[in-house]
Amino acid sequence: MKRHLASLLFAVTAATGGTALAQLADAALVNLVSGDVSYVPQAGTPGKVRPFMKLREGDRINVAAGGQVRFVFFESARQELWTGPASFRAGKAVAEPISGKAADTTNLPAGVWQRTARIPELIQYAKLGGGQLRGGVARQRKVSLDQQATLAQARAGYEKMRRDMPANDITPELYLYAALYEFLVYDEMKIVVAEMRRKRPDDEDAKALDAWLASRMSR
């Protein structure tokens, strides 16, 4: 009887623990924040929402009057723009409204979430002055026909994002930069970073990417 009870308690603990872990999974990436936007996680300390931070499933987001937050879900490639006053909870593939006006939504091109998910890593590495990320190649190499097709798809996605997003939004450039980074197409990466700097001359992330790329191209 005791053994059976212990087994039952273990099963319940494992099940609830598994649920908690699932709720803490990364769900979306923030790509625009303006005004007062804060989050309350299911575990951890509340704080302010920052550009290119990841939202976890179960996070509650509060957008004050006059504020905005936009993010893309990794699983669904669904982008949502919330304008305050509003609050919602991040789900696995869509947000769950709590209060305020419903979000403006759009579906991004295929493959966007995989690359947008890498943006924080690329920016952090650039700011730290790091070399090539683990798993990459050491120097620029010739792009194969298959890889050229992948880049052509990324460029098409980039053009669509440029049409759909505000003129000063650098998210399309960050997306294309991440795609070009996979094959170290430095010359085109330089053009993309220059467009970021044109759109947002004072953006610290764009400055860091520009400095990192200049250091790599000078070698």
Backbone as a chain_set.jsonl record, in Angstrom:
{"seq": "MKRHLASLLFAVTAATGGTALAQLADAALVNLVSGDVSYVPQAGTPGKVRPFMKLREGDRINVAAGGQVRFVFFESARQELWTGPASFRAGKAVAEPISGKAADTTNLPAGVWQRTARIPELIQYAKLGGGQLRGGVARQRKVSLDQQATLAQARAGYEKMRRDMPANDITPELYLYAALYEFLVYDEMKIVVAEMRRKRPDDEDAKALDAWLASRMSR", "coords": {"N": [[0.831, -1.201, 0.0], [1.896, 1.298, 0.886], [3.947, 1.477, -0.949], [2.498, 1.683, -3.315], [1.185, 4.119, -2.874], [3.36, 5.848, -2.794], [4.279, 5.602, -5.412], [2.124, 6.69, -6.754], [2.175, 9.353, -5.837], [4.632, 10.141, -6.908], [4.049, 9.966, -9.643], [2.091, 11.962, -9.899], [3.592, 14.225, -9.156], [5.53, 14.217, -11.177], [3.922, 14.643, -13.385], [2.768, 17.187, -12.886], [5.081, 18.649, -12.662], [6.084, 18.364, -15.236], [4.15, 19.8, -16.616], [4.617, 22.363, -15.612], [7.18, 22.853, -16.61], [6.636, 22.846, -19.327], [5.072, 25.141, -19.479], [6.966, 27.061, -19.107], [8.366, 27.227, -21.43], [10.082, 28.835, -24.16], [8.201, 31.02, -26.129], [7.774, 33.191, -27.872], [9.232, 36.009, -29.648], [10.04, 39.275, -28.87], [9.826, 42.072, -30.975], [9.404, 44.752, -31.121], [9.006, 47.507, -28.985], [7.363, 50.082, -27.298], [6.826, 52.787, -25.073], [5.311, 52.086, -21.851], [5.659, 48.884, -20.996], [5.23, 45.876, -19.383], [6.051, 42.698, -17.79], [4.829, 39.727, -16.198], [6.086, 36.896, -15.035], [5.359, 33.339, -14.764], [7.064, 32.097, -13.099], [9.639, 33.531, -11.274], [10.986, 36.913, -11.423], [9.035, 39.85, -11.925], [9.242, 42.308, -14.615], [10.395, 44.863, -16.956], [9.421, 44.792, -20.364], [11.651, 44.219, -22.998], [13.204, 45.095, -26.162], [13.701, 42.36, -28.348], [13.714, 40.413, -26.396], [12.75, 37.177, -25.141], [9.507, 35.856, -24.872], [7.908, 33.755, -22.562], [5.825, 30.871, -22.501], [2.852, 31.386, -20.803], [3.603, 33.767, -19.571], [2.41, 36.887, -18.349], [1.525, 39.857, -19.936], [1.508, 43.322, -19.594], [0.312, 46.196, -21.004], [0.649, 49.557, -20.889], [-1.431, 52.539, -21.191], [-1.001, 54.141, -24.282], [1.258, 52.682, -24.847], [3.004, 50.137, -26.783], [3.492, 46.804, -27.973], [5.115, 44.358, -29.899], [5.404, 41.128, -31.26], [6.633, 37.905, -32.383], [5.416, 34.643, -32.705], [7.169, 31.63, -32.223], [6.31, 29.036, -32.979], [4.036, 29.319, -34.658], [4.629, 31.381, -36.426], [3.19, 33.657, -36.271], [2.529, 37.045, -36.012], [1.924, 39.525, -33.603], [0.528, 42.632, -32.678], [0.11, 44.63, -29.982], [-1.713, 47.241, -28.506], [-1.78, 49.576, -25.909], [-4.294, 50.755, -23.497], [-3.887, 47.431, -22.417], [-3.894, 43.901, -21.712], [-2.49, 40.611, -21.716], [-1.918, 37.055, -21.988], [0.878, 35.119, -22.798], [0.566, 32.513, -25.037], [1.111, 29.232, -26.457], [1.162, 29.408, -29.254], [-0.405, 31.559, -29.877], [-1.56, 34.676, -28.411], [-3.373, 35.013, -25.344], [-6.082, 36.925, -24.766], [-6.658, 39.248, -22.092], [-7.5, 41.775, -21.22], [-8.587, 44.873, -22.791], [-8.096, 46.224, -26.148], [-8.244, 44.046, -28.989], [-5.455, 42.346, -30.544], [-3.582, 43.453, -33.445], [-2.938, 41.325, -36.089], [-0.701, 39.3, -38.087], [0.516, 36.944, -40.491], [3.739, 35.778, -40.792], [6.334, 35.162, -43.305], [7.283, 31.764, -44.235], [9.649, 30.049, -42.216], [10.559, 32.225, -40.824], [10.506, 32.348, -38.0], [12.543, 30.61, -37.097], [14.861, 31.975, -37.709], [14.475, 34.506, -36.566], [14.539, 33.759, -33.944], [17.212, 33.518, -33.447], [18.218, 36.048, -33.334], [18.625, 37.515, -30.805], [20.884, 36.113, -29.831], [22.809, 36.598, -31.839], [23.099, 39.375, -31.661], [24.019, 39.654, -29.023], [26.468, 38.289, -29.171], [27.819, 39.925, -30.955], [28.035, 42.274, -29.451], [29.714, 41.409, -27.464], [31.955, 41.09, -28.857], [32.557, 38.66, -30.003], [33.763, 35.744, -31.85], [33.066, 33.617, -34.626], [29.939, 31.975, -34.165], [29.353, 28.989, -32.262], [29.35, 25.976, -34.088], [29.332, 27.11, -36.551], [31.03, 28.121, -39.616], [34.498, 28.869, -40.194], [35.333, 30.851, -41.981], [34.252, 32.936, -44.733], [32.49, 31.204, -47.256], [31.933, 29.612, -50.449], [28.634, 29.677, -51.643], [26.394, 27.031, -52.004], [24.188, 25.646, -54.583], [21.763, 24.786, -53.437], [21.848, 26.218, -51.065], [21.783, 28.773, -52.09], [19.172, 28.828, -52.998], [17.851, 28.753, -50.563], [18.634, 31.235, -49.517], [17.48, 32.899, -51.421], [14.794, 32.529, -50.871], [14.753, 33.631, -48.309], [15.357, 36.291, -48.92], [13.101, 36.998, -50.371], [11.179, 36.789, -48.359], [12.102, 38.824, -46.748], [11.596, 41.119, -48.338], [8.817, 41.089, -48.344], [8.293, 41.499, -45.621], [9.326, 44.068, -45.334], [7.483, 45.53, -46.808], [5.219, 45.192, -45.259], [5.743, 46.206, -42.723], [6.431, 49.063, -40.525], [8.239, 51.923, -41.841], [10.552, 52.574, -40.426], [11.285, 50.317, -39.093], [13.522, 47.838, -38.099], [13.323, 45.125, -38.05], [12.886, 43.472, -40.412], [15.443, 43.663, -41.606], [17.081, 42.551, -39.616], [16.133, 39.938, -39.667], [16.904, 39.12, -42.288], [19.651, 39.467, -42.044], [20.234, 37.445, -40.158], [19.736, 35.207, -41.731], [21.661, 35.475, -43.78], [23.924, 35.294, -42.229], [24.152, 32.597, -41.689], [25.579, 31.585, -43.796], [27.677, 33.253, -43.951], [27.711, 35.543, -45.699], [29.264, 38.055, -46.209], [29.48, 40.51, -47.717], [26.858, 41.154, -48.518], [25.672, 41.158, -46.018], [26.825, 43.449, -44.978], [25.564, 45.427, -46.462], [22.964, 45.123, -45.568], [23.224, 45.757, -42.841], [23.975, 48.407, -43.108], [21.573, 49.474, -44.001], [20.033, 49.107, -41.709], [21.34, 50.972, -40.049], [20.776, 53.304, -41.437], [18.008, 53.475, -41.121], [17.764, 53.569, -38.336], [19.812, 55.418, -36.861], [20.823, 55.714, -34.248], [20.537, 53.309, -32.981], [21.608, 50.921, -30.732], [21.984, 48.162, -31.018], [22.173, 47.805, -33.799], [24.505, 49.272, -34.236], [26.361, 47.667, -32.868], [26.312, 45.289, -34.38], [27.279, 46.298, -36.782], [29.91, 47.083, -36.071], [31.002, 44.6, -35.316], [30.841, 43.202, -37.741], [32.524, 44.745, -39.367], [34.965, 44.226, -38.147], [35.265, 41.516, -38.709], [35.381, 41.482, -41.506], [37.726, 42.768, -41.988], [39.722, 40.975, -41.568]], "CA": [[0.0, 0.0, 0.0], [2.791, 2.449, 0.935], [4.67, 1.549, -2.225], [1.537, 2.16, -4.308], [0.969, 5.537, -2.613], [4.577, 6.563, -3.203], [4.299, 5.613, -6.869], [1.093, 7.619, -7.185], [2.674, 10.698, -5.584], [5.688, 10.39, -7.897], [3.411, 10.197, -10.936], [1.455, 13.274, -9.853], [4.662, 15.221, -9.153], [6.138, 14.246, -12.509], [2.965, 15.235, -14.311], [2.669, 18.623, -12.635], [6.386, 19.227, -12.993], [6.161, 18.444, -16.687], [3.303, 20.906, -17.03], [5.31, 23.612, -15.282], [8.275, 23.035, -17.551], [6.058, 23.201, -20.621], [4.611, 26.516, -19.399], [8.113, 27.935, -19.108], [9.046, 27.146, -22.712], [10.092, 30.055, -24.959], [7.073, 30.996, -27.049], [7.767, 34.271, -28.85], [10.319, 36.986, -29.576], [9.606, 40.666, -28.988], [10.611, 42.811, -31.963], [9.137, 46.184, -31.015], [8.437, 47.962, -27.713], [7.346, 51.515, -27.071], [6.042, 53.112, -23.898], [5.425, 51.272, -20.635], [5.209, 47.508, -21.195], [5.844, 45.041, -18.358], [5.637, 41.294, -17.819], [4.794, 38.989, -14.94], [6.269, 35.485, -15.374], [4.78, 32.369, -13.833], [8.12, 31.837, -12.118], [10.68, 34.533, -11.415], [10.72, 38.297, -11.031], [8.45, 40.718, -12.964], [10.149, 43.322, -15.127], [10.005, 45.586, -18.156], [9.639, 44.098, -21.636], [12.715, 44.843, -23.777], [13.302, 44.592, -27.537], [14.399, 41.101, -28.621], [13.638, 39.429, -25.321], [11.833, 36.086, -25.441], [8.379, 35.632, -23.986], [7.671, 32.352, -22.254], [4.427, 30.479, -22.408], [2.327, 31.657, -19.48], [3.903, 35.134, -19.152], [1.368, 37.897, -18.494], [2.075, 41.117, -20.409], [0.648, 44.475, -19.342], [0.676, 47.325, -21.864], [0.019, 50.775, -20.375], [-2.009, 53.431, -22.193], [0.014, 54.761, -25.124], [2.342, 51.747, -25.124], [2.825, 49.11, -27.809], [4.457, 45.708, -28.015], [4.898, 43.467, -31.033], [6.237, 39.934, -31.129], [6.295, 36.819, -33.304], [5.438, 33.323, -32.081], [8.07, 30.722, -32.908], [5.64, 27.863, -33.536], [3.041, 29.635, -35.68], [5.076, 32.516, -37.246], [2.133, 34.671, -36.155], [2.991, 38.272, -35.383], [0.843, 40.25, -32.957], [0.825, 43.984, -32.211], [-0.835, 45.03, -28.941], [-1.662, 48.653, -28.15], [-2.368, 49.755, -24.597], [-4.155, 49.821, -22.374], [-4.27, 46.048, -22.71], [-3.086, 42.86, -21.083], [-2.698, 39.296, -22.316], [-1.005, 36.018, -21.548], [1.509, 34.447, -23.93], [0.279, 31.1, -25.194], [2.125, 28.487, -27.207], [1.21, 29.872, -30.635], [-1.16, 32.812, -29.934], [-1.753, 35.295, -27.106], [-4.709, 34.881, -24.764], [-6.467, 38.259, -24.287], [-7.185, 39.421, -20.739], [-8.263, 43.013, -21.258], [-8.179, 45.828, -23.804], [-8.359, 46.009, -27.568], [-7.605, 42.863, -29.577], [-4.211, 42.615, -31.266], [-3.475, 43.376, -34.899], [-2.136, 40.136, -36.347], [-0.31, 38.963, -39.449], [1.329, 35.736, -40.592], [5.012, 36.052, -41.445], [6.767, 34.124, -44.248], [7.792, 30.505, -43.687], [11.053, 30.048, -41.802], [10.937, 33.448, -40.121], [10.715, 32.179, -36.556], [13.836, 29.994, -36.804], [15.914, 32.983, -37.794], [14.255, 35.553, -35.565], [14.921, 33.203, -32.645], [18.665, 33.657, -33.291], [18.606, 37.457, -33.288], [19.268, 37.905, -29.531], [22.207, 35.493, -29.746], [23.717, 37.299, -32.747], [23.36, 40.703, -31.103], [24.848, 39.504, -27.828], [27.809, 37.93, -29.593], [28.433, 41.107, -31.55], [28.365, 43.209, -28.374], [30.836, 40.853, -26.715], [33.102, 41.014, -29.746], [32.856, 37.25, -30.211], [34.041, 35.249, -33.183], [31.975, 32.853, -35.215], [29.202, 31.187, -33.196], [29.61, 27.553, -32.27], [28.625, 25.248, -35.113], [29.465, 27.796, -37.823], [32.289, 27.923, -40.321], [35.496, 29.837, -39.761], [35.487, 31.954, -42.921], [33.249, 32.964, -45.784], [32.69, 30.142, -48.235], [31.049, 29.678, -51.598], [27.305, 29.187, -51.333], [25.946, 26.016, -52.959], [22.918, 25.938, -55.255], [20.692, 24.623, -52.447], [21.928, 27.337, -50.142], [21.327, 29.941, -52.835], [17.707, 28.77, -52.994], [17.446, 29.143, -49.203], [18.809, 32.674, -49.394], [16.476, 33.54, -52.285], [13.551, 32.498, -50.1], [14.9, 34.602, -47.226], [15.272, 37.635, -49.499], [11.688, 37.228, -50.697], [10.529, 37.051, -47.083], [12.546, 40.154, -46.322], [10.867, 42.136, -49.098], [7.437, 41.103, -47.855], [8.289, 42.129, -44.303], [9.545, 45.51, -45.546], [6.22, 46.118, -47.264], [4.177, 45.068, -44.235], [6.142, 46.818, -41.461], [6.737, 50.498, -40.594], [9.447, 52.249, -42.604], [11.731, 52.665, -39.556], [11.411, 49.049, -38.369], [14.685, 47.092, -38.59], [13.107, 43.68, -37.94], [13.18, 42.769, -41.673], [16.903, 43.587, -41.807], [17.618, 41.58, -38.667], [15.771, 38.617, -40.19], [17.766, 38.781, -43.425], [21.006, 39.349, -41.496], [20.369, 36.113, -39.564], [19.805, 34.232, -42.823], [22.96, 35.636, -44.43], [24.942, 34.852, -41.28], [24.293, 31.143, -41.772], [26.559, 31.268, -44.845], [28.704, 34.302, -43.885], [27.715, 36.349, -46.921], [29.65, 39.305, -45.583], [29.217, 41.692, -48.534], [25.435, 41.481, -48.427], [25.41, 41.497, -44.619], [27.227, 44.844, -44.804], [24.499, 46.254, -47.047], [21.807, 45.018, -44.681], [23.521, 46.533, -41.635], [23.932, 49.82, -43.494], [20.153, 49.843, -44.039], [19.629, 49.257, -40.31], [21.892, 52.231, -39.538], [20.042, 54.393, -42.081], [16.686, 53.564, -40.498], [17.891, 53.906, -36.913], [21.229, 55.766, -36.667], [21.24, 55.641, -32.848], [20.224, 51.999, -32.422], [22.834, 50.303, -30.214], [22.127, 46.814, -31.575], [22.674, 47.963, -35.17], [25.906, 49.708, -34.121], [27.171, 46.513, -32.459], [26.429, 44.4, -35.535], [28.141, 46.978, -37.754], [31.293, 47.008, -35.59], [31.439, 43.205, -35.389], [31.021, 42.835, -39.145], [33.717, 45.433, -39.85], [36.137, 43.505, -37.618], [35.391, 40.247, -39.422], [35.741, 41.723, -42.915], [39.101, 43.294, -42.062], [40.683, 39.894, -41.336]], "C": [[0.873, 1.261, 0.0], [3.533, 2.632, -0.387], [3.755, 2.107, -3.312], [1.308, 3.666, -4.149], [2.172, 6.368, -3.063], [4.645, 6.681, -4.72], [3.297, 6.625, -7.418], [1.561, 9.065, -6.997], [3.759, 11.083, -6.577], [5.088, 10.73, -9.254], [2.769, 11.579, -10.999], [2.502, 14.386, -9.916], [5.289, 15.351, -10.526], [5.219, 14.932, -13.498], [2.875, 16.74, -14.129], [3.986, 19.317, -12.939], [6.553, 19.379, -14.483], [5.328, 19.581, -17.225], [3.986, 22.236, -16.78], [6.433, 23.894, -16.262], [7.76, 23.46, -18.908], [5.626, 24.663, -20.635], [5.774, 27.5, -19.469], [8.875, 27.909, -20.429], [8.999, 28.499, -23.422], [9.007, 29.958, -26.016], [7.181, 32.026, -28.16], [8.952, 35.2, -28.63], [9.755, 38.376, -29.793], [10.469, 41.371, -30.033], [10.278, 44.297, -32.018], [8.514, 46.471, -29.664], [8.468, 49.476, -27.694], [6.444, 51.801, -25.876], [6.273, 52.136, -22.762], [4.808, 49.897, -20.865], [5.954, 46.624, -20.197], [5.341, 43.608, -18.464], [5.688, 40.712, -16.407], [4.924, 37.509, -15.286], [5.581, 34.577, -14.367], [5.788, 31.977, -12.76], [9.216, 32.876, -12.335], [10.178, 35.922, -11.069], [10.095, 39.085, -12.173], [9.463, 41.762, -13.419], [9.576, 44.012, -16.339], [10.307, 44.744, -19.394], [10.65, 44.897, -22.453], [12.709, 44.303, -25.203], [14.159, 43.328, -27.602], [14.551, 40.201, -27.406], [12.621, 38.364, -25.73], [10.728, 36.033, -24.395], [8.218, 34.138, -23.779], [6.18, 32.079, -22.149], [3.957, 30.665, -20.97], [2.645, 33.045, -18.956], [2.677, 36.03, -19.342], [2.038, 39.216, -18.859], [1.056, 42.219, -20.181], [1.166, 45.665, -20.147], [-0.079, 48.56, -21.368], [-0.551, 51.607, -21.521], [-0.901, 54.148, -22.961], [1.171, 53.853, -25.47], [1.99, 50.773, -26.236], [3.864, 48.016, -27.623], [4.092, 44.799, -29.19], [5.866, 42.298, -30.913], [5.767, 38.888, -32.132], [6.424, 35.499, -32.557], [6.305, 32.378, -32.906], [7.309, 29.599, -33.629], [4.747, 28.201, -34.727], [3.477, 30.699, -36.675], [3.999, 33.593, -37.3], [2.701, 35.879, -35.413], [1.791, 39.031, -34.827], [1.351, 41.607, -32.477], [-0.276, 44.4, -31.241], [-0.613, 46.498, -28.591], [-2.41, 48.859, -26.839], [-3.468, 50.806, -24.535], [-4.682, 48.437, -22.725], [-3.403, 45.108, -21.887], [-3.449, 41.525, -21.71], [-1.7, 38.326, -21.718], [-0.44, 35.314, -22.771], [1.137, 32.969, -23.938], [1.379, 30.422, -25.973], [2.283, 29.025, -28.618], [0.427, 31.156, -30.856], [-1.25, 33.369, -28.516], [-3.199, 35.116, -26.649], [-5.107, 36.233, -24.168], [-6.995, 38.219, -22.858], [-8.039, 40.683, -20.684], [-7.76, 43.893, -22.382], [-8.53, 45.407, -25.216], [-7.604, 44.792, -28.085], [-6.386, 43.273, -30.403], [-4.435, 42.684, -32.768], [-2.528, 42.233, -35.217], [-1.806, 39.984, -37.832], [0.526, 37.697, -39.41], [2.59, 36.05, -41.385], [5.409, 34.909, -42.374], [7.341, 32.894, -43.551], [9.27, 30.639, -43.335], [11.478, 31.256, -40.996], [11.295, 33.169, -38.667], [12.06, 31.563, -36.241], [14.947, 31.036, -36.791], [15.713, 34.1, -36.788], [14.653, 35.068, -34.181], [16.421, 33.373, -32.391], [19.11, 35.097, -33.091], [19.232, 37.855, -31.953], [20.682, 37.35, -29.386], [23.214, 36.24, -30.615], [24.076, 38.677, -32.204], [24.281, 40.614, -29.895], [26.289, 39.167, -28.2], [28.546, 39.123, -30.182], [28.866, 42.086, -30.462], [29.554, 42.733, -27.552], [32.095, 40.748, -27.567], [33.512, 39.602, -30.06], [33.174, 36.918, -31.651], [32.826, 34.544, -33.734], [31.278, 32.006, -34.153], [29.481, 29.708, -33.365], [28.745, 26.874, -33.326], [28.724, 25.903, -36.48], [30.794, 27.48, -38.471], [33.238, 29.074, -39.987], [35.631, 31.024, -40.704], [34.41, 31.858, -43.998], [33.543, 31.886, -46.816], [31.673, 30.279, -49.357], [29.718, 29.013, -51.259], [26.848, 28.22, -52.417], [24.61, 26.416, -53.577], [21.75, 25.822, -54.286], [20.664, 25.794, -51.479], [21.497, 28.636, -50.809], [19.801, 29.989, -52.874], [17.166, 29.186, -51.621], [17.545, 30.644, -49.022], [17.809, 33.432, -50.254], [15.13, 33.605, -51.572], [13.598, 33.53, -48.976], [14.785, 36.027, -47.754], [13.835, 37.98, -49.865], [10.893, 37.532, -49.429], [10.858, 38.438, -46.562], [11.763, 41.252, -47.03], [9.416, 42.225, -48.644], [7.347, 41.796, -46.497], [8.481, 43.639, -44.417], [8.248, 46.202, -45.971], [5.195, 46.18, -46.135], [4.484, 45.829, -42.951], [6.438, 48.304, -41.631], [8.103, 50.759, -41.221], [10.697, 52.292, -41.736], [11.975, 51.386, -38.758], [12.578, 48.249, -38.949], [14.51, 45.582, -38.45], [13.345, 42.951, -39.258], [14.684, 42.61, -41.918], [17.547, 42.58, -40.856], [17.319, 40.154, -39.12], [16.699, 38.211, -41.332], [19.216, 38.637, -42.974], [21.232, 37.951, -40.916], [20.472, 35.038, -40.629], [21.17, 34.281, -43.511], [24.096, 35.145, -43.538], [25.194, 33.351, -41.364], [25.379, 30.744, -42.762], [27.665, 32.323, -44.934], [28.831, 35.075, -45.197], [28.004, 37.792, -46.496], [29.262, 40.541, -46.394], [27.754, 42.118, -48.432], [25.046, 41.819, -46.991], [25.746, 42.967, -44.357], [26.158, 45.785, -45.33], [23.279, 46.283, -46.125], [22.027, 45.841, -43.413], [23.493, 48.03, -41.935], [22.484, 50.319, -43.557], [19.596, 49.985, -42.617], [20.079, 50.615, -39.773], [21.182, 53.433, -40.171], [18.69, 54.599, -41.412], [16.774, 54.069, -39.064], [19.356, 54.199, -36.583], [21.721, 55.575, -35.235], [20.979, 54.28, -32.21], [21.513, 51.276, -32.015], [23.054, 48.896, -30.767], [22.691, 46.874, -32.996], [24.138, 48.395, -35.16], [26.814, 48.524, -33.786], [27.368, 45.546, -33.619], [27.366, 44.993, -36.584], [29.608, 46.854, -37.343], [31.829, 45.586, -35.689], [31.745, 42.805, -36.826], [32.268, 43.488, -39.724], [34.981, 44.716, -39.379], [36.356, 42.198, -38.35], [35.874, 40.45, -40.849], [37.165, 42.234, -43.056], [40.149, 42.203, -41.902], [41.122, 39.255, -42.635]], "O": [[0.635, 2.184, -0.78], [3.724, 3.745, -0.877], [4.187, 2.912, -4.136], [1.244, 4.402, -5.134], [2.02, 7.447, -3.637], [5.021, 7.725, -5.254], [3.564, 7.321, -8.398], [1.372, 9.902, -7.879], [3.803, 12.223, -7.039], [5.542, 11.65, -9.934], [2.877, 12.282, -12.004], [2.328, 15.369, -10.636], [5.551, 16.459, -10.993], [5.666, 15.705, -14.346], [2.901, 17.488, -15.106], [3.998, 20.45, -13.42], [7.089, 20.379, -14.96], [5.729, 20.258, -18.172], [3.947, 23.132, -17.623], [6.62, 25.031, -16.695], [8.349, 24.316, -19.568], [5.778, 25.353, -21.642], [5.584, 28.655, -19.851], [9.939, 28.521, -20.529], [8.014, 29.228, -23.313], [8.896, 28.951, -26.716], [6.731, 31.773, -29.278], [9.589, 35.185, -27.577], [9.071, 38.629, -30.785], [11.696, 41.284, -29.989], [10.805, 45.022, -32.861], [7.599, 45.767, -29.236], [9.482, 50.086, -28.034], [5.422, 51.141, -25.688], [7.293, 51.448, -22.711], [3.586, 49.758, -20.922], [7.185, 46.627, -20.171], [4.344, 43.331, -19.13], [6.469, 41.139, -15.556], [3.967, 36.915, -15.783], [5.259, 34.996, -13.255], [5.416, 31.578, -11.657], [9.667, 33.075, -13.463], [9.098, 36.09, -10.502], [10.58, 38.997, -13.301], [10.42, 42.065, -12.707], [8.425, 43.788, -16.713], [11.332, 44.066, -19.457], [10.521, 46.115, -22.585], [12.261, 43.18, -25.437], [15.217, 43.252, -26.978], [15.415, 39.324, -27.383], [11.744, 38.613, -26.557], [10.978, 36.148, -23.195], [8.375, 33.351, -24.713], [5.392, 32.941, -21.761], [4.582, 30.165, -20.034], [2.025, 33.481, -17.987], [1.991, 35.949, -20.361], [2.985, 39.649, -18.202], [-0.117, 42.074, -20.529], [2.312, 46.085, -19.99], [-1.308, 48.6, -21.423], [-0.196, 51.403, -22.682], [0.025, 54.696, -22.361], [1.997, 54.211, -26.31], [0.822, 50.607, -26.586], [4.98, 48.275, -27.171], [2.921, 44.514, -29.436], [7.015, 42.472, -30.508], [4.658, 38.967, -32.661], [7.413, 35.26, -31.863], [6.193, 32.327, -34.131], [7.637, 29.258, -34.765], [4.706, 27.45, -35.701], [2.789, 30.919, -37.672], [3.914, 34.349, -38.268], [3.276, 35.75, -34.331], [0.766, 39.164, -35.497], [2.453, 41.719, -31.942], [-1.442, 44.51, -31.619], [0.52, 46.942, -28.404], [-3.532, 48.38, -26.672], [-3.566, 51.655, -25.421], [-5.781, 48.292, -23.261], [-2.322, 45.475, -21.428], [-4.571, 41.329, -22.177], [-0.758, 38.722, -21.031], [-1.186, 34.95, -23.68], [1.368, 32.259, -22.959], [2.466, 30.978, -26.132], [3.398, 29.097, -29.134], [0.568, 31.789, -31.902], [-1.048, 32.646, -27.541], [-4.122, 35.073, -27.462], [-4.528, 36.651, -23.165], [-7.687, 37.28, -22.463], [-9.156, 40.667, -20.168], [-6.65, 43.703, -22.879], [-9.17, 44.38, -25.445], [-6.472, 44.532, -27.678], [-6.301, 44.398, -30.895], [-5.352, 42.06, -33.302], [-1.426, 42.176, -34.672], [-2.526, 40.47, -38.704], [1.175, 37.409, -38.404], [2.516, 36.531, -42.516], [4.882, 33.804, -42.251], [7.823, 32.975, -42.421], [10.041, 31.262, -44.064], [12.616, 31.325, -40.53], [12.282, 33.7, -38.159], [12.68, 31.922, -35.24], [15.858, 30.981, -35.965], [16.683, 34.594, -36.213], [15.058, 35.865, -33.335], [16.853, 33.373, -31.238], [20.257, 35.344, -32.718], [20.289, 38.485, -31.957], [21.573, 38.032, -28.879], [24.34, 36.49, -30.187], [25.231, 39.095, -32.282], [25.213, 41.406, -29.758], [27.225, 39.703, -27.607], [29.738, 39.312, -29.945], [29.949, 42.664, -30.545], [30.309, 43.54, -27.01], [33.161, 40.371, -27.079], [34.679, 39.346, -30.355], [32.896, 37.7, -32.56], [31.693, 34.84, -33.354], [31.945, 31.385, -33.326], [29.801, 29.235, -34.455], [27.554, 27.162, -33.444], [28.261, 25.337, -37.47], [31.583, 26.685, -37.959], [32.798, 30.135, -39.544], [36.012, 32.109, -40.264], [33.749, 30.83, -44.149], [34.693, 31.676, -47.203], [30.673, 30.983, -49.219], [29.679, 27.933, -50.669], [26.905, 28.539, -53.604], [23.982, 27.388, -53.158], [20.845, 26.657, -54.302], [19.599, 26.297, -51.119], [20.91, 29.503, -50.161], [19.207, 31.065, -52.794], [16.154, 29.881, -51.528], [16.652, 31.264, -48.444], [17.338, 34.499, -49.858], [14.416, 34.604, -51.658], [12.612, 34.219, -48.717], [14.18, 36.88, -47.105], [13.4, 39.118, -49.691], [10.04, 38.419, -49.421], [10.006, 39.133, -46.008], [11.317, 42.207, -46.395], [8.853, 43.316, -48.568], [6.433, 42.585, -46.255], [7.864, 44.401, -43.673], [7.959, 47.32, -45.544], [4.397, 47.115, -46.066], [3.575, 46.078, -42.16], [6.67, 48.765, -42.749], [9.006, 49.925, -41.143], [11.798, 52.071, -42.24], [12.793, 51.381, -37.838], [12.623, 48.008, -40.156], [15.451, 44.831, -38.706], [13.961, 41.885, -39.24], [15.141, 41.563, -42.377], [18.452, 41.843, -41.247], [18.158, 39.265, -38.974], [17.22, 37.096, -41.348], [19.934, 37.771, -43.475], [22.276, 37.34, -41.143], [21.207, 34.065, -40.463], [21.764, 33.24, -43.789], [25.107, 34.641, -44.028], [26.312, 32.888, -41.139], [26.025, 29.708, -42.605], [28.483, 32.304, -45.854], [29.928, 35.235, -45.732], [27.104, 38.63, -46.434], [28.769, 41.518, -45.83], [27.453, 43.301, -48.277], [24.186, 42.671, -46.766], [25.044, 43.647, -43.609], [25.876, 46.817, -44.722], [22.651, 47.323, -45.93], [21.122, 46.542, -42.962], [23.041, 48.824, -41.111], [22.209, 51.465, -43.202], [18.787, 50.873, -42.35], [19.308, 51.323, -39.126], [21.006, 54.463, -39.52], [18.27, 55.729, -41.164], [15.966, 54.891, -38.632], [20.063, 53.325, -36.082], [22.903, 55.306, -35.019], [21.183, 54.12, -31.007], [22.395, 51.048, -32.843], [24.197, 48.484, -30.964], [23.575, 46.095, -33.355], [24.925, 47.933, -35.986], [27.901, 48.391, -34.348], [28.47, 45.036, -33.82], [28.151, 44.274, -37.201], [30.459, 46.552, -38.179], [32.972, 45.377, -36.094], [32.757, 42.163, -37.106], [32.996, 42.857, -40.491], [35.954, 44.612, -40.126], [37.497, 41.805, -38.593], [36.69, 39.673, -41.345], [37.75, 42.141, -44.135], [41.34, 42.462, -42.078], [41.931, 38.327, -42.623]]}, "num_chains": 1, "name": "protein.A"}
